[in-house]
């Protein structure tokens, strides 16, 4: 059956409707040519995004067919060698009657109902499937537990309402969850569902962020292996585990200059693709290198990726390695020769993800760009793309999209400009400047969180530059402006902004600036260094860097790069935004999630106190506002919260840029 939500969306005035558009999360193909996508949709109250699995017509003629329907949702589809479909779901097992609903591995045969393959007290996430049907999965146990005793220990801890965590070192947090209360384990799952703990002796840090893969014959697991070192830092090596004996050997040892991760076995098991990441320093950012290691002996080969910043890997049936990533404010797929490292372009003109190759050489993926959300595509031999029918299509946009450039001291800086319909010299559009996060990121793709077309529908033009430290411009682009120099980034963004404001259809007297994460840091810094904008919106922004660098979950790398403020006082004085609070006159909207550990809520709390306490007028006249998102993390993920966030951001800009009515004391959304 097809979903009513499969209709093409065009009404960008309907923010709730926009947030209910089905979202393509992943796509996977079997060697026989079946293609299944995981598609997320908001539930009725907007409390969560629920994922379901859909089979796609590879000929591109028939509509997608929904395969799963549970209220809990299904995700992470992978095909088993027998053609059945494996997936993760916390849907209740009608045969088990377990108290806790945690994610189990399920199998959906070609015909019939899905059944549980394997489960564990803390849930299972499927990582890889071998040719004989053996699976590699990850789970968690309480520190000191075994798989067999974990369920009983968890129940006792829950009944006692005990929530303590005993820390013995760093790290202690990652993005939005704690580290130290559980030990992540890699487990081998037989086709019949029996579990073998491959890492029974690890602590709470070794595999907390590990990436792992299972060899095609099921004999070996390759995994990153993290160890603590001096100074609160960690190092991740690459380890091989014999699945029969549990014996471990170090394939690639990390040191002070490089770490290893994202291992991926070739289809014949002879090669292992690995990403080597260099350590960042005060003068150099971290660089990623894609290496191919022959497991039978021989020298590794480094892939020649050019300016592409890689994000996705997939081995093809012919033995070549497919790589997707950012490239010059767009993206591309490259084919790497594992013997030489040479690359040829397979596809370009879009951002590609979730690469999935079949035995006959077909390649499926998700493709998106600034004007198009992720769509499933078949990539042909000549680099063309054929879109497969699926829910979630977006129709006519409320404006135009064009590439713009400016010269900054002999360097060309570009970005995407969205202009609303009807903008003209007689009726010029107000303009928003958006600065992306990262800082290693790119405005090259569709975003559900910061979608420019909602603002364009409101009448704003939106400029999205790719300045210094953006991905897709090679090592030189990543390192330009390092270490995280807001003055360099703002000069490039402002120069491009001024260039586009020479257009008669844009109104340079009505402007706003918005940014999140590193972009939020930029917003906070810009607020104290210019009065040119009528409104500034900062989400998850860094404010007091001496504070943030010690409280973020990435404290080790932050302190390694920026050092103690007494060691580099000039940098901290020039670039920590809190020093210029007295210069801020532009109305600011602060938005921040309480569960954000990358940029802790303390940054927003301190910024809010500094703005409120230094306001010299009457309290009721203060223009600044703070939208606190108590259940969100670094992103606004809950559809109902995203609705309130989008409405508040647009209304705040309308008030201070367009002269609209102030937002009421009690939010109406």
Buried (B, 14 or more C-beta within 10 A) or exposed (E): EBBEBBBEBEEBEEBBEBBBBBBBBBBBBBBEEBBBBBBBBBBEEBEBBBBBBBBBBBEEEEBBEBBBEBEBBBBBBBBBBEEBBBBBBBBBBEEEEBEEEBBBBBBBEEEEEBBBBBBBBBBBBBBBBBEEBBBBBBBBBBBEBEBEEBBEBBEEBEEEEEEEEEEEEBBBBBBBEBBBBBBBBBBBBBBEBEBBBBBBEBBBBBBBBBBBBBBBBBBBBBBBBBEBEEEBBBBBBBBBBEBEEBEBEEBBEBEEEBBBBBBBBBBEBBBBBBBBBBBBBEEBBBBBBBBBBBBEEEEBBEBBBEBBBBBBBBBBBEBBBBBBBBBBBBBBBBBBBBEEBEBEEBBBEBBBBBBBBBEEEBBBBBBBBBBBBBBBBBBEEEBEBEEBBBBBBBEEBBBBBEEBEBEBEEBEBBBBBBBBEEBEEEEBBBBBBBBBBBBBBBBBBBBBEBBBBBBBBBBBBBBBBBBBBBBBBBBEBBBBBBBBBBEBBBBBBBBBBEBBBEBEBBBBEBBBBBBBBBBBBBBBBBBBBBEBBBBBBBBBBBBBBEBBBEBBBBBBBBBBBBBEBEEBEEBBEBBBBBBBBEEBEBBBBBBBBBBBBBBBBBBBBBBBEBBEEEBEEEEEEEBBBBBBBEEBBBBBBBBBBBBBBBBBBBBBBBBBBBEEEEBEEEEEB
